[in-house]
Amino acid sequence: MPIHIHIEKDNKTAKFEIFPTFLIKSRKFNASEIREIRSLVDENSGLIKNKWNEYFNN
C-alpha cells in the first residue's frame, strides 16, 4: 500500500499520496485549498513517512 494521507475538514475530504506527492482524490476543497494542503504535505512528508511506518510496521 503506498504511503498516503487523508485530510478532512468540515464536509471536505482529500487524499494525497506521499512519494511523490500527488492528489489522489478530493471532495469540496477548492483549488487554493488543495494547493495549500499539497504544500503542507510536501513540507511534512518525512514526518508523515515516519508516522506511517510507526503505525503500520508495529
N, C-alpha and C positions, 0 to 999 in steps of 0.2 A: 504494500500500500504506500503510495507516495506521501511524503510529508505535506500536510495541508493544514489550514486553519479555517475555522468558521467564525464569522463575525455576525453579531445580531445587535440591533438597536431598534427599540420600539417594534414595529412590524416589518422592519427591513432586514434582509439577510444577504450575506455574500460568502463565497468560499474561494480561497486562494491556494494554489499550490506554491510551495516554497522554493524549490531548487530546480529550475529557475522560477522566479516569482511571476505568476500569471493568474488572471481571473478565470476561475472555472465556471462560476455562475453567480448571478446577483438578482435580487428581487427588491425593487423600490428604492435602492440607493441611486442618487443622481450621479452624473459623470464627475463632478468635482469631488463628491464624497468618495467615489471609487478611487480617484487619483490620490486623495489624502490617505485612504486606507492602504493602498498599494505602497505608498512611500513609507508608512509606519511599518508595514510588513517587511519591506526591504531593510529598513534600519534595524529591525529586531530579528532578522532571520536566524542569526546564530543562537539567540536565546530561545526562539521557537523550536529550533532543531534540538537543542539540549533538553528542553522540557518534553518534547515529543519522545526522545529516546529514554528519558527517565520514566515516563508513563508507560510506554509500550514495551520496553525491554526489562521491566522489573516484574 
